[in-house]
């Protein structure tokens, strides 16, 4: 089904969400028709979306639409259950959910369990879930939306759960920025300086590129924890390791979209008094791993934010030479450091994925942490 036909039937006026690769046709359509505006907000995380949606309904009495990948269902749980639910305020909301990890489909390991329990989670939260498949036509969708409308009229919530290829858009949008430094080249430079130190890499292409760089250099992977799921939490994972291993240096390789999703972690890290953590954020102002839709991080002074929250130093660079100069400074000191690296969008067309399982990554990483390198 074409995205335009879907939106004609939805007849919604306010949309907010977190971009998803499976819902890319929907995201592209919204960007073309509404851009970033009062009627379309790309939020920090999915719970943030629910709050925005509730505010819109309270102000207008009209039903909001929230889009998300099913991995974000956990983030909507609290505001859906304690704010929207009919036993509380009874605020209607329509969710458009990308079904990653659908049973029987080929997908990444971090999506398998989430895919298995997607409908169960939604139903347990009081959200009636309706599946939209590649074979769903406009007539069938119309019948589904009639049922959805009856629920929304009663102050309830409903979700359209989209399978792979169930929605298409012939007008794919292209997103770009003006930065020149390629993220993979920056990762090459960083890994030359980290030696035996610990790497915690954020979800998405950052983890994939860390794995690929190690492969290209003929290096082993036990120094690296690849946070393939739980977007936004790699910095907290890194802090947990840094607190438990105070004599080991930890490097967290983060993304701007991931940092934005749970930005409160910056305050916890900054006030933790750790001296062995270097927090590097690759900022291309985009949710690149799911299509390239923009984040707000191009308009946020991350370095000033980090310093105000307790980081000992903060550096902003946009070139390989600048990065290597900063890495030399940081490597020679023992302090909580923040480095913002402005990077171009895009990655190699043949960028691979880790060939080791999350379980294998965990076991080899934990074994490496046990070794006496202090």
Steps between C-alpha positions, in 0.01 A plus 500: 500500500624847413569731794281769343201266487556406863506862614187582302318233698654594834392862463724601791618855567777460761784249477797436727745214511846351499617393151507132408652334192194279446276808518735700275226555236277654767784715635596622153140585418464702819824687435387593150148605598560654842876529557589573862212717612222553750320206343801264480758459776789251501532449875787402728352159581171317472380594849564862408269442200217382725532813715487720190201306372315544829565872499371530145180315588442710813538818294290397201285198582639334187667158488882510460707244307829362637742295286775276635694178457377219724828522693363828636191343655682480833552876494126568459391262777495746790321794333254269324410310818501789747390788273307392191319194632122518529523437876708816537436786253359301207702676229465342154811440293577309182842330483674400176747226593773341287512126571870411508574139589168365376505124567603317185679800350876549477618780729774597744526314836404804709159500332409132540344502848347845452337381179360193673325697775401818309125437486492360852670812640263732321194310610624478860524880502145534376601584143296302248743376232408450133751357252553663160671265256631527145172343385280748688309714249319829553164333550637275774682794658174694495331221694784501754476877538127475566577279801780735603267799483252339737778444754638852467153648547493330842830654608697180430817436303567287193803403293554413136793256498675504161690202365795529260400641158143567612546870428694664215578850378611564141646840600791411730651800675876566513652647815845656532712741700803718429763310702788324324654258749388142440403320820680177409825692444452667838453157660823382332680795660349438843584130509864582426513686832301268725750213525385252765221729619132406504261610224122524547336573164147630451229321305473523123776582255752602766518143636509363147788728403697420815468130414601561137803711594625226731455251216687719253789534743511130586417571865293299744164622635518423872580863594172621350147480636262552209174635641288369214169574675370735773558822306619785718643287779859435386631792709334353810652159421838673470451678833412173673823345374704810589371496857578129541842519332644836614853419381392418144429775246159472334415663166131541417432553128153653486269652239308827516161330461585246769629770736185706446276204579613480864690823549452493876782246510741789436415648838548166676835445328616858558432483873639149547860609569641235265842586357531212256227567243530671162158569346518555123185605314490479120260779409361503147169649620315199365344166584723350232462130583126522430503718191659836582212705633622799702560529872508833687864447599631737236346783704622389844832604652603155620840604632360776719229261617755233592721746688204645688408148612842418639721370219858616563560607140310515174628527143317557170682401181416452132818358345721193534798718589302678769377169635849351526628811676219478757549125545866559581403754767227284651708181493768669711262606779284322753168682497142475384514627142238581237578520128245605239601390151307665216466237227355470154194286439528171323700180521651248263242323286664168589515567875459164668354392831671324789560133424506408868183464705416731792558205733849442354575871527392506865705194600824606331459858629445389860798267480716789376379718788612232746858514374750687716573814300477739794 
